[in-house]
Amino acid sequence: MTKSELVERLSEKLEFLTKKDCELIVETVFESMKEALKRGEKIEIRGFGSFTIRVRKAKTGRNPKTGEKVFIPEKKVPFFKVGKELREMINE
Amino acid sequence: MTKADLVEVIYEKVGLSKKEAKEIVEMIFSIMKETLKEGEKIKISGFGNFVVREKKPRRGRNPQTGEDLEISARRVLTFKASQLLKEYINSAETEEVSQ
């Protein structure tokens, strides 16, 4: 399922809203989640799961082609942990 | 951030009642859950992909008792953040919450 299919399914269930409204809503949901993660905030969606930011420390790596040392700066990585309800649901 | 915060944003941005906004946010996640339950993956461009993976049974050990046991076959959900999301959270650009 893609984002546009999600919009499609949502608008089928919500007859009082136009597809354009549904598009705006879905975009807003993911946009707000992105902004929260950027602020370093944890997102907890009860029944679905939680998103957190993990920090990968800076390290010295190597260019596998040339063997040259390269400095890899610290970076943030989004991490998702599935919620109990959803984990059980996909195993039913 | 919780579902309640998402409800608030939707309420402010789209001309809906709080009750409607709440129902819609719940609906979005329940559609996603139903989809994953069917084993179908979800691709949200600019955000990331949710994929259900099949795990084979394997031998494991209870770390507390040291006892051998079999870990049964199961399905797990993985999330892979999109390149755009990774770049966004690491960028210096100041976020502007468009209201």
N, CA and C atoms of all chains as a GROMACS GRO file, in nm:
protein
  573
    1MET      N    1   0.084  -0.119   0.000
    1MET     CA    2   0.000   0.000   0.000
    1MET      C    3   0.089   0.125   0.000
    2THR      N    4   0.057   0.214  -0.087
    2THR     CA    5   0.133   0.340  -0.093
    2THR      C    6   0.054   0.448  -0.020
    3LYS      N    7   0.117   0.566  -0.009
    3LYS     CA    8   0.049   0.676   0.058
    3LYS      C    9  -0.081   0.713  -0.015
    4SER      N   10  -0.077   0.712  -0.150
    4SER     CA   11  -0.199   0.748  -0.222
    4SER      C   12  -0.308   0.642  -0.208
    5GLU      N   13  -0.268   0.516  -0.192
    5GLU     CA   14  -0.369   0.412  -0.166
    5GLU      C   15  -0.429   0.427  -0.026
    6LEU      N   16  -0.347   0.473   0.066
    6LEU     CA   17  -0.396   0.499   0.201
    6LEU      C   18  -0.501   0.612   0.197
    7VAL      N   19  -0.471   0.716   0.119
    7VAL     CA   20  -0.565   0.827   0.102
    7VAL      C   21  -0.696   0.774   0.041
    8GLU      N   22  -0.680   0.689  -0.060
    8GLU     CA   23  -0.795   0.630  -0.130
    8GLU      C   24  -0.885   0.553  -0.032
    9ARG      N   25  -0.824   0.466   0.049
    9ARG     CA   26  -0.902   0.386   0.144
    9ARG      C   27  -0.967   0.473   0.250
   10LEU      N   28  -0.897   0.576   0.291
   10LEU     CA   29  -0.952   0.666   0.391
   10LEU      C   30  -1.074   0.739   0.335
   11SER      N   31  -1.064   0.785   0.211
   11SER     CA   32  -1.175   0.862   0.155
   11SER      C   33  -1.297   0.774   0.124
   12GLU      N   34  -1.272   0.643   0.104
   12GLU     CA   35  -1.385   0.550   0.086
   12GLU      C   36  -1.467   0.539   0.215
   13LYS      N   37  -1.395   0.548   0.327
   13LYS     CA   38  -1.462   0.534   0.456
   13LYS      C   39  -1.525   0.663   0.504
   14LEU      N   40  -1.478   0.776   0.450
   14LEU     CA   41  -1.525   0.905   0.498
   14LEU      C   42  -1.597   0.979   0.386
   15GLU      N   43  -1.723   0.950   0.372
   15GLU     CA   44  -1.796   1.008   0.260
   15GLU      C   45  -1.818   1.158   0.271
   16PHE      N   46  -1.812   1.210   0.394
   16PHE     CA   47  -1.833   1.354   0.412
   16PHE      C   48  -1.710   1.438   0.380
   17LEU      N   49  -1.599   1.371   0.347
   17LEU     CA   50  -1.478   1.444   0.312
   17LEU      C   51  -1.440   1.420   0.166
   18THR      N   52  -1.381   1.522   0.105
   18THR     CA   53  -1.335   1.505  -0.033
   18THR      C   54  -1.202   1.432  -0.029
   19LYS      N   55  -1.160   1.382  -0.146
   19LYS     CA   56  -1.033   1.313  -0.153
   19LYS      C   57  -0.920   1.410  -0.122
   20LYS      N   58  -0.941   1.534  -0.162
   20LYS     CA   59  -0.840   1.637  -0.137
   20LYS      C   60  -0.820   1.661   0.013
   21ASP      N   61  -0.930   1.662   0.088
   21ASP     CA   62  -0.922   1.676   0.233
   21ASP      C   63  -0.842   1.560   0.292
   22CYS      N   64  -0.875   1.437   0.244
   22CYS     CA   65  -0.808   1.318   0.296
   22CYS      C   66  -0.658   1.323   0.266
   23GLU      N   67  -0.624   1.376   0.149
   23GLU     CA   68  -0.485   1.390   0.111
   23GLU      C   69  -0.414   1.484   0.208
   24LEU      N   70  -0.478   1.596   0.234
   24LEU     CA   71  -0.422   1.696   0.326
   24LEU      C   72  -0.402   1.635   0.466
   25ILE      N   73  -0.501   1.558   0.510
   25ILE     CA   74  -0.493   1.497   0.643
   25ILE      C   75  -0.377   1.399   0.653
   26VAL      N   76  -0.367   1.309   0.553
   26VAL     CA   77  -0.260   1.209   0.555
   26VAL      C   78  -0.123   1.277   0.548
   27GLU      N   79  -0.110   1.376   0.459
   27GLU     CA   80   0.017   1.450   0.449
   27GLU      C   81   0.051   1.517   0.582
   28THR      N   82  -0.050   1.577   0.644
   28THR     CA   83  -0.028   1.647   0.770
   28THR      C   84   0.018   1.552   0.881
   29VAL      N   85  -0.043   1.434   0.885
   29VAL     CA   86  -0.004   1.336   0.986
   29VAL      C   87   0.144   1.301   0.974
   30PHE      N   88   0.188   1.264   0.853
   30PHE     CA   89   0.328   1.222   0.839
   30PHE      C   90   0.423   1.341   0.850
   31GLU      N   91   0.379   1.458   0.804
   31GLU     CA   92   0.462   1.578   0.815
   31GLU      C   93   0.484   1.612   0.964
   32SER      N   94   0.378   1.605   1.045
   32SER     CA   95   0.391   1.635   1.188
   32SER      C   96   0.483   1.534   1.256
   33MET      N   97   0.473   1.408   1.213
   33MET     CA   98   0.559   1.305   1.272
   33MET      C   99   0.706   1.333   1.238
   34LYS      N  100   0.730   1.373   1.113
   34LYS     CA  101   0.867   1.405   1.072
   34LYS      C  102   0.923   1.521   1.154
   35GLU      N  103   0.840   1.624   1.173
   35GLU     CA  104   0.884   1.741   1.249
   35GLU      C  105   0.915   1.704   1.395
   36ALA      N  106   0.831   1.618   1.452
   36ALA     CA  107   0.854   1.573   1.590
   36ALA      C  108   0.988   1.500   1.601
   37LEU      N  109   1.015   1.412   1.505
   37LEU     CA  110   1.141   1.337   1.507
   37LEU      C  111   1.259   1.432   1.490
   38LYS      N  112   1.240   1.532   1.407
   38LYS     CA  113   1.349   1.629   1.387
   38LYS      C  114   1.380   1.704   1.517
   39ARG      N  115   1.275   1.731   1.595
   39ARG     CA  116   1.296   1.797   1.724
   39ARG      C  117   1.356   1.702   1.827
   40GLY      N  118   1.369   1.574   1.788
   40GLY     CA  119   1.424   1.474   1.878
   40GLY      C  120   1.320   1.415   1.971
   41GLU      N  121   1.194   1.443   1.939
   41GLU     CA  122   1.083   1.396   2.022
   41GLU      C  123   1.050   1.250   1.992
   42LYS      N  124   1.005   1.180   2.093
   42LYS     CA  125   0.959   1.043   2.074
   42LYS      C  126   0.813   1.046   2.029
   43ILE      N  127   0.774   0.956   1.942
   43ILE     CA  128   0.634   0.948   1.898
   43ILE      C  129   0.578   0.816   1.948
   44GLU      N  130   0.466   0.824   2.018
   44GLU     CA  131   0.404   0.701   2.068
   44GLU      C  132   0.264   0.689   2.014
   45ILE      N  133   0.241   0.593   1.927
   45ILE     CA  134   0.109   0.570   1.873
   45ILE      C  135   0.056   0.442   1.937
   46ARG      N  136  -0.029   0.460   2.037
   46ARG     CA  137  -0.082   0.347   2.112
   46ARG      C  138  -0.144   0.243   2.018
   47GLY      N  139  -0.102   0.118   2.034
   47GLY     CA  140  -0.157   0.010   1.952
   47GLY      C  141  -0.082  -0.012   1.822
   48PHE      N  142   0.000   0.086   1.783
   48PHE     CA  143   0.074   0.076   1.658
   48PHE      C  144   0.223   0.057   1.686
   49GLY      N  145   0.281   0.156   1.751
   49GLY     CA  146   0.422   0.145   1.783
   49GLY      C  147   0.480   0.280   1.819
   50SER      N  148   0.611   0.283   1.842
   50SER     CA  149   0.673   0.411   1.876
   50SER      C  150   0.798   0.434   1.791
   51PHE      N  151   0.822   0.562   1.767
   51PHE     CA  152   0.939   0.603   1.689
   51PHE      C  153   1.029   0.684   1.782
   52THR      N  154   1.158   0.651   1.776
   52THR     CA  155   1.254   0.728   1.854
   52THR      C  156   1.374   0.759   1.765
   53ILE      N  157   1.456   0.851   1.812
   53ILE     CA  158   1.578   0.884   1.739
   53ILE      C  159   1.695   0.822   1.815
   54ARG      N  160   1.776   0.749   1.742
   54ARG     CA  161   1.897   0.694   1.802
   54ARG      C  162   2.016   0.767   1.743
   55VAL      N  163   2.114   0.792   1.827
   55VAL     CA  164   2.232   0.864   1.778
   55VAL      C  165   2.346   0.766   1.752
   56ARG      N  166   2.394   0.766   1.629
   56ARG     CA  167   2.511   0.685   1.595
   56ARG      C  168   2.634   0.772   1.615
   57LYS      N  169   2.725   0.724   1.698
   57LYS     CA  170   2.846   0.801   1.728
   57LYS      C  171   2.933   0.819   1.604
   58ALA      N  172   3.010   0.926   1.607
   58ALA     CA  173   3.106   0.949   1.499
   58ALA      C  174   3.210   0.838   1.501
   59LYS      N  175   3.258   0.800   1.385
   59LYS     CA  176   3.361   0.696   1.380
   59LYS      C  177   3.450   0.716   1.259
   60THR      N  178   3.564   0.648   1.262
   60THR     CA  179   3.651   0.653   1.146
   60THR      C  180   3.624   0.530   1.064
   61GLY      N  181   3.585   0.552   0.940
   61GLY     CA  182   3.560   0.440   0.852
   61GLY      C  183   3.667   0.436   0.746
   62ARG      N  184   3.648   0.345   0.653
   62ARG     CA  185   3.744   0.336   0.545
   62ARG      C  186   3.670   0.329   0.413
   63ASN      N  187   3.723   0.396   0.316
   63ASN     CA  188   3.669   0.382   0.182
   63ASN      C  189   3.706   0.242   0.134
   64PRO      N  190   3.607   0.154   0.111
   64PRO     CA  191   3.640   0.016   0.076
   64PRO      C  192   3.718   0.003  -0.055
   65LYS      N  193   3.706   0.101  -0.140
   65LYS     CA  194   3.776   0.094  -0.268
   65LYS      C  195   3.924   0.130  -0.255
   66THR      N  196   3.949   0.242  -0.185
   66THR     CA  197   4.086   0.292  -0.179
   66THR      C  198   4.157   0.259  -0.049
   67GLY      N  199   4.082   0.216   0.053
   67GLY     CA  200   4.142   0.185   0.181
   67GLY      C  201   4.171   0.310   0.264
   68GLU      N  202   4.137   0.424   0.207
   68GLU     CA  203   4.160   0.552   0.271
   68GLU      C  204   4.070   0.571   0.394
   69LYS      N  205   4.126   0.630   0.498
   69LYS     CA  206   4.046   0.656   0.619
   69LYS      C  207   3.952   0.773   0.595
   70VAL      N  208   3.828   0.759   0.638
   70VAL     CA  209   3.736   0.871   0.628
   70VAL      C  210   3.667   0.891   0.762
   71PHE      N  211   3.645   1.017   0.795
   71PHE     CA  212   3.578   1.047   0.920
   71PHE      C  213   3.428   1.047   0.896
   72ILE      N  214   3.354   0.967   0.973
   72ILE     CA  215   3.208   0.964   0.960
   72ILE      C  216   3.150   1.036   1.083
   73PRO      N  217   3.088   1.152   1.061
   73PRO     CA  218   3.037   1.228   1.176
   73PRO      C  219   2.919   1.160   1.243
   74GLU      N  220   2.889   1.204   1.364
   74GLU     CA  221   2.774   1.154   1.438
   74GLU      C  222   2.647   1.177   1.358
   75LYS      N  223   2.558   1.080   1.359
   75LYS     CA  224   2.430   1.105   1.292
   75LYS      C  225   2.313   1.044   1.364
   76LYS      N  226   2.196   1.100   1.336
   76LYS     CA  227   2.074   1.052   1.400
   76LYS      C  228   2.001   0.957   1.305
   77VAL      N  229   1.947   0.849   1.363
   77VAL     CA  230   1.874   0.752   1.282
   77VAL      C  231   1.737   0.727   1.345
   78PRO      N  232   1.631   0.731   1.265
   78PRO     CA  233   1.499   0.700   1.320
   78PRO      C  234   1.487   0.551   1.348
   79PHE      N  235   1.422   0.518   1.458
   79PHE     CA  236   1.407   0.378   1.497
   79PHE      C  237   1.260   0.354   1.531
   80PHE      N  238   1.207   0.242   1.485
   80PHE     CA  239   1.067   0.209   1.512
   80PHE      C  240   1.057   0.082   1.595
   81LYS      N  241   0.974   0.086   1.697
   81LYS     CA  242   0.948  -0.033   1.776
   81LYS      C  243   0.800  -0.064   1.766
   82VAL      N  244   0.769  -0.184   1.720
   82VAL     CA  245   0.628  -0.221   1.701
   82VAL      C  246   0.556  -0.231   1.835
   83GLY      N  247   0.432  -0.189   1.838
   83GLY     CA  248   0.351  -0.197   1.959
   83GLY      C  249   0.299  -0.338   1.981
   84LYS      N  250   0.262  -0.367   2.105
   84LYS     CA  251   0.218  -0.501   2.143
   84LYS      C  252   0.098  -0.547   2.060
   85GLU      N  253   0.000  -0.459   2.050
   85GLU     CA  254  -0.124  -0.496   1.979
   85GLU      C  255  -0.096  -0.532   1.834
   86LEU      N  256  -0.018  -0.449   1.766
   86LEU     CA  257   0.013  -0.475   1.625
   86LEU      C  258   0.100  -0.599   1.609
   87ARG      N  259   0.196  -0.618   1.702
   87ARG     CA  260   0.283  -0.735   1.694
   87ARG      C  261   0.200  -0.863   1.704
   88GLU      N  262   0.102  -0.861   1.794
   88GLU     CA  263   0.017  -0.978   1.810
   88GLU      C  264  -0.074  -0.996   1.689
   89MET      N  265  -0.122  -0.883   1.635
   89MET     CA  266  -0.211  -0.887   1.519
   89MET      C  267  -0.145  -0.952   1.398
   90ILE      N  268  -0.020  -0.917   1.370
   90ILE     CA  269   0.045  -0.973   1.251
   90ILE      C  270   0.084  -1.120   1.270
   91ASN      N  271   0.076  -1.168   1.394
   91ASN     CA  272   0.107  -1.309   1.420
   91ASN      C  273  -0.017  -1.396   1.438
   92GLU      N  274  -0.133  -1.337   1.423
   92GLU     CA  275  -0.256  -1.412   1.443
   92GLU      C  276  -0.275  -1.518   1.336
   93MET      N  277   0.530   1.297   2.128
   93MET     CA  278   0.409   1.316   2.047
   93MET      C  279   0.322   1.190   2.054
   94THR      N  280   0.194   1.211   2.074
   94THR     CA  281   0.101   1.099   2.079
   94THR      C  282  -0.010   1.122   1.976
   95LYS      N  283  -0.103   1.028   1.970
   95LYS     CA  284  -0.216   1.043   1.878
   95LYS      C  285  -0.293   1.172   1.907
   96ALA      N  286  -0.301   1.208   2.036
   96ALA     CA  287  -0.374   1.328   2.075
   96ALA      C  288  -0.314   1.454   2.013
   97ASP      N  289  -0.180   1.457   2.000
   97ASP     CA  290  -0.115   1.572   1.936
   97ASP      C  291  -0.146   1.577   1.787
   98LEU      N  292  -0.152   1.460   1.725
   98LEU     CA  293  -0.186   1.454   1.582
   98LEU      C  294  -0.329   1.502   1.561
   99VAL      N  295  -0.418   1.462   1.652
   99VAL     CA  296  -0.558   1.505   1.647
   99VAL      C  297  -0.565   1.657   1.651
  100GLU      N  298  -0.486   1.716   1.740
  100GLU     CA  299  -0.482   1.861   1.757
  100GLU      C  300  -0.439   1.931   1.627
  101VAL      N  301  -0.334   1.879   1.565
  101VAL     CA  302  -0.284   1.939   1.440
  101VAL      C  303  -0.390   1.930   1.330
  102ILE      N  304  -0.454   1.814   1.318
  102ILE     CA  305  -0.558   1.795   1.215
  102ILE      C  306  -0.677   1.889   1.242
  103TYR      N  307  -0.711   1.900   1.368
  103TYR     CA  308  -0.822   1.986   1.409
  103TYR      C  309  -0.795   2.131   1.370
  104GLU      N  310  -0.670   2.175   1.390
  104GLU     CA  311  -0.636   2.314   1.359
  104GLU      C  312  -0.625   2.338   1.209
  105LYS      N  313  -0.578   2.238   1.138
  105LYS     CA  314  -0.548   2.258   0.995
  105LYS      C  315  -0.669   2.235   0.904
  106VAL      N  316  -0.752   2.138   0.938
  106VAL     CA  317  -0.867   2.104   0.855
  106VAL      C  318  -0.992   2.143   0.936
  107GLY      N  319  -1.090   2.202   0.874
  107GLY     CA  320  -1.207   2.245   0.949
  107GLY      C  321  -1.297   2.131   0.995
  108LEU      N  322  -1.250   2.060   1.097
  108LEU     CA  323  -1.327   1.946   1.149
  108LEU      C  324  -1.345   1.961   1.298
  109SER      N  325  -1.442   1.889   1.355
  109SER     CA  326  -1.456   1.889   1.500
  109SER      C  327  -1.345   1.802   1.559
  110LYS      N  328  -1.319   1.818   1.688
  110LYS     CA  329  -1.217   1.736   1.755
  110LYS      C  330  -1.253   1.588   1.746
  111LYS      N  331  -1.383   1.561   1.759
  111LYS     CA  332  -1.431   1.423   1.757
  111LYS      C  333  -1.402   1.360   1.620
  112GLU      N  334  -1.431   1.437   1.515
  112GLU     CA  335  -1.405   1.387   1.379
  112GLU      C  336  -1.256   1.367   1.356
  113ALA      N  337  -1.178   1.468   1.400
  113ALA     CA  338  -1.032   1.459   1.382
  113ALA      C  339  -0.977   1.334   1.452
  114LYS      N  340  -1.030   1.305   1.570
  114LYS     CA  341  -0.985   1.188   1.646
  114LYS      C  342  -1.019   1.059   1.570
  115GLU      N  343  -1.143   1.054   1.520
  115GLU     CA  344  -1.185   0.935   1.445
  115GLU      C  345  -1.097   0.912   1.323
  116ILE      N  346  -1.062   1.021   1.256
  116ILE     CA  347  -0.982   1.009   1.133
  116ILE      C  348  -0.841   0.960   1.163
  117VAL      N  349  -0.779   1.016   1.268
  117VAL     CA  350  -0.645   0.973   1.305
  117VAL      C  351  -0.646   0.824   1.342
  118GLU      N  352  -0.747   0.783   1.420
  118GLU     CA  353  -0.761   0.641   1.456
  118GLU      C  354  -0.775   0.556   1.329
  119MET      N  355  -0.854   0.608   1.235
  119MET     CA  356  -0.882   0.535   1.112
  119MET      C  357  -0.755   0.514   1.029
  120ILE      N  358  -0.671   0.618   1.022
  120ILE     CA  359  -0.546   0.606   0.945
  120ILE      C  360  -0.462   0.491   0.999
  121PHE      N  361  -0.443   0.489   1.132
  121PHE     CA  362  -0.360   0.382   1.188
  121PHE      C  363  -0.429   0.247   1.182
  122SER      N  364  -0.562   0.245   1.188
  122SER     CA  365  -0.625   0.113   1.180
  122SER      C  366  -0.621   0.058   1.037
  123ILE      N  367  -0.626   0.145   0.936
  123ILE     CA  368  -0.609   0.098   0.797
  123ILE      C  369  -0.468   0.041   0.781
  124MET      N  370  -0.370   0.111   0.838
  124MET     CA  371  -0.232   0.063   0.828
  124MET      C  372  -0.215  -0.071   0.898
  125LYS      N  373  -0.276  -0.084   1.015
  125LYS     CA  374  -0.265  -0.210   1.090
  125LYS      C  375  -0.329  -0.326   1.012
  126GLU      N  376  -0.447  -0.301   0.956
  126GLU     CA  377  -0.516  -0.406   0.880
  126GLU      C  378  -0.432  -0.451   0.761
  127THR      N  379  -0.369  -0.352   0.696
  127THR     CA  380  -0.285  -0.382   0.580
  127THR      C  381  -0.166  -0.470   0.618
  128LEU      N  382  -0.101  -0.434   0.729
  128LEU     CA  383   0.015  -0.510   0.775
  128LEU      C  384  -0.027  -0.648   0.822
  129LYS      N  385  -0.146  -0.657   0.879
  129LYS     CA  386  -0.199  -0.785   0.924
  129LYS      C  387  -0.212  -0.882   0.807
  130GLU      N  388  -0.246  -0.828   0.690
  130GLU     CA  389  -0.256  -0.910   0.569
  130GLU      C  390  -0.119  -0.944   0.512
  131GLY      N  391  -0.016  -0.892   0.573
  131GLY     CA  392   0.120  -0.919   0.526
  131GLY      C  393   0.164  -0.826   0.415
  132GLU      N  394   0.080  -0.727   0.385
  132GLU     CA  395   0.111  -0.632   0.278
  132GLU      C  396   0.202  -0.522   0.331
  133LYS      N  397   0.298  -0.478   0.250
  133LYS     CA  398   0.385  -0.371   0.299
  133LYS      C  399   0.326  -0.234   0.272
  134ILE      N  400   0.374  -0.136   0.347
  134ILE     CA  401   0.325   0.000   0.332
  134ILE      C  402   0.443   0.091   0.297
  135LYS      N  403   0.423   0.168   0.190
  135LYS     CA  404   0.529   0.259   0.147
  135LYS      C  405   0.478   0.403   0.158
  136ILE      N  406   0.533   0.476   0.252
  136ILE     CA  407   0.494   0.616   0.266
  136ILE      C  408   0.610   0.701   0.214
  137SER      N  409   0.593   0.755   0.094
  137SER     CA  410   0.706   0.827   0.034
  137SER      C  411   0.742   0.948   0.120
  138GLY      N  412   0.870   0.968   0.139
  138GLY     CA  413   0.918   1.078   0.221
  138GLY      C  414   0.925   1.044   0.369
  139PHE      N  415   0.869   0.927   0.406
  139PHE     CA  416   0.870   0.887   0.546
  139PHE      C  417   0.942   0.753   0.563
  140GLY      N  418   0.888   0.648   0.505
  140GLY     CA  419   0.956   0.519   0.514
  140GLY      C  420   0.864   0.404   0.478
  141ASN      N  421   0.920   0.283   0.483
  141ASN     CA  422   0.844   0.162   0.450
  141ASN      C  423   0.829   0.072   0.571
  142PHE      N  424   0.710   0.014   0.583
  142PHE     CA  425   0.682  -0.085   0.687
  142PHE      C  426   0.669  -0.219   0.616
  143VAL      N  427   0.750  -0.317   0.658
  143VAL     CA  428   0.749  -0.446   0.592
  143VAL      C  429   0.734  -0.558   0.694
  144VAL      N  430   0.645  -0.653   0.665
  144VAL     CA  431   0.628  -0.770   0.751
  144VAL      C  432   0.721  -0.879   0.700
  145ARG      N  433   0.806  -0.928   0.787
  145ARG     CA  434   0.900  -1.034   0.748
  145ARG      C  435   0.871  -1.163   0.824
  146GLU      N  436   0.892  -1.274   0.750
  146GLU     CA  437   0.872  -1.407   0.809
  146GLU      C  438   1.004  -1.452   0.872
  147LYS      N  439   0.998  -1.494   0.997
  147LYS     CA  440   1.117  -1.546   1.063
  147LYS      C  441   1.102  -1.696   1.078
  148LYS      N  442   1.206  -1.769   1.045
  148LYS     CA  443   1.203  -1.915   1.061
  148LYS      C  444   1.222  -1.950   1.208
  149PRO      N  445   1.176  -2.070   1.248
  149PRO     CA  446   1.205  -2.111   1.386
  149PRO      C  447   1.355  -2.128   1.405
  150ARG      N  448   1.406  -2.100   1.523
  150ARG     CA  449   1.549  -2.119   1.547
  150ARG      C  450   1.572  -2.160   1.692
  151ARG      N  451   1.690  -2.216   1.715
  151ARG     CA  452   1.728  -2.256   1.850
  151ARG      C  453   1.768  -2.131   1.928
  152GLY      N  454   1.722  -2.125   2.050
  152GLY     CA  455   1.761  -2.011   2.132
  152GLY      C  456   1.789  -2.058   2.271
  153ARG      N  457   1.809  -1.967   2.360
  153ARG     CA  458   1.840  -2.001   2.498
  153ARG      C  459   1.777  -1.898   2.589
  154ASN      N  460   1.722  -1.945   2.698
  154ASN     CA  461   1.671  -1.853   2.798
  154ASN      C  462   1.791  -1.791   2.868
  155PRO      N  463   1.811  -1.661   2.852
  155PRO     CA  464   1.932  -1.601   2.908
  155PRO      C  465   1.937  -1.606   3.061
  156GLN      N  466   1.820  -1.624   3.124
  156GLN     CA  467   1.819  -1.626   3.270
  156GLN      C  468   1.853  -1.764   3.327
  157THR      N  469   1.798  -1.869   3.262
  157THR     CA  470   1.819  -2.004   3.315
  157THR      C  471   1.924  -2.082   3.236
  158GLY      N  472   1.959  -2.032   3.115
  158GLY     CA  473   2.056  -2.103   3.032
  158GLY      C  474   1.995  -2.220   2.959
  159GLU      N  475   1.865  -2.238   2.978
  159GLU     CA  476   1.793  -2.349   2.918
  159GLU      C  477   1.778  -2.335   2.765
  160ASP      N  478   1.799  -2.444   2.693
  160ASP     CA  479   1.779  -2.444   2.547
  160ASP      C  480   1.631  -2.442   2.516
  161LEU      N  481   1.593  -2.367   2.416
  161LEU     CA  482   1.453  -2.373   2.376
  161LEU      C  483   1.442  -2.337   2.230
  162GLU      N  484   1.327  -2.370   2.171
  162GLU     CA  485   1.308  -2.337   2.032
  162GLU      C  486   1.227  -2.208   2.022
  163ILE      N  487   1.277  -2.113   1.944
  163ILE     CA  488   1.203  -1.990   1.918
  163ILE      C  489   1.118  -2.018   1.795
  164SER      N  490   0.987  -2.009   1.812
  164SER     CA  491   0.896  -2.050   1.705
  164SER      C  492   0.902  -1.955   1.586
  165ALA      N  493   0.854  -2.001   1.471
  165ALA     CA  494   0.844  -1.916   1.352
  165ALA      C  495   0.751  -1.802   1.382
  166ARG      N  496   0.781  -1.684   1.333
  166ARG     CA  497   0.696  -1.570   1.362
  166ARG      C  498   0.710  -1.464   1.255
  167ARG      N  499   0.621  -1.368   1.260
  167ARG     CA  500   0.630  -1.257   1.168
  167ARG      C  501   0.668  -1.133   1.247
  168VAL      N  502   0.762  -1.058   1.192
  168VAL     CA  503   0.804  -0.935   1.259
  168VAL      C  504   0.783  -0.817   1.165
  169LEU      N  505   0.766  -0.702   1.223
  169LEU     CA  506   0.746  -0.582   1.145
  169LEU      C  507   0.874  -0.498   1.148
  170THR      N  508   0.922  -0.462   1.030
  170THR     CA  509   1.039  -0.375   1.028
  170THR      C  510   1.004  -0.242   0.962
  171PHE      N  511   1.070  -0.138   1.006
  171PHE     CA  512   1.051  -0.005   0.946
  171PHE      C  513   1.184   0.040   0.891
  172LYS      N  514   1.181   0.083   0.765
  172LYS     CA  515   1.301   0.139   0.706
  172LYS      C  516   1.272   0.285   0.674
  173ALA      N  517   1.341   0.373   0.740
  173ALA     CA  518   1.320   0.516   0.718
  173ALA      C  519   1.366   0.554   0.577
  174SER      N  520   1.293   0.644   0.514
  174SER     CA  521   1.332   0.686   0.379
  174SER      C  522   1.456   0.774   0.387
  175GLN      N  523   1.529   0.779   0.277
  175GLN     CA  524   1.648   0.862   0.268
  175GLN      C  525   1.615   1.007   0.303
  176LEU      N  526   1.499   1.052   0.252
  176LEU     CA  527   1.455   1.189   0.277
  176LEU      C  528   1.437   1.218   0.426
  177LEU      N  529   1.376   1.123   0.497
  177LEU     CA  530   1.355   1.141   0.641
  177LEU      C  531   1.489   1.146   0.714
  178LYS      N  532   1.581   1.056   0.676
  178LYS     CA  533   1.712   1.053   0.741
  178LYS      C  534   1.787   1.184   0.718
  179GLU      N  535   1.780   1.234   0.593
  179GLU     CA  536   1.846   1.361   0.564
  179GLU      C  537   1.781   1.475   0.641
  180TYR      N  538   1.649   1.471   0.646
  180TYR     CA  539   1.574   1.578   0.713
  180TYR      C  540   1.610   1.588   0.861
  181ILE      N  541   1.611   1.474   0.930
  181ILE     CA  542   1.639   1.482   1.074
  181ILE      C  543   1.785   1.517   1.104
  182ASN      N  544   1.872   1.499   1.005
  182ASN     CA  545   2.012   1.534   1.026
  182ASN      C  546   2.048   1.672   0.970
  183SER      N  547   1.953   1.737   0.904
  183SER     CA  548   1.983   1.866   0.842
  183SER      C  549   1.978   1.977   0.946
  184ALA      N  550   2.048   2.084   0.915
  184ALA     CA  551   2.055   2.196   1.008
  184ALA      C  552   1.938   2.292   0.991
  185GLU      N  553   1.868   2.276   0.879
  185GLU     CA  554   1.758   2.370   0.849
  185GLU      C  555   1.662   2.380   0.966
  186THR      N  556   1.623   2.502   0.997
  186THR     CA  557   1.531   2.522   1.110
  186THR      C  558   1.391   2.483   1.064
  187GLU      N  559   1.326   2.404   1.145
  187GLU     CA  560   1.195   2.358   1.101
  187GLU      C  561   1.092   2.468   1.120
  188GLU      N  562   1.009   2.482   1.021
  188GLU     CA  563   0.901   2.578   1.034
  188GLU      C  564   0.771   2.501   1.029
  189VAL      N  565   0.699   2.507   1.136
  189VAL     CA  566   0.572   2.435   1.140
  189VAL      C  567   0.470   2.523   1.069
  190SER      N  568   0.431   2.480   0.950
  190SER     CA  569   0.333   2.559   0.875
  190SER      C  570   0.194   2.533   0.932
  191GLN      N  571   0.130   2.636   0.972
  191GLN     CA  572  -0.003   2.620   1.033
  191GLN      C  573  -0.110   2.676   0.940
   0.00000   0.00000   0.00000
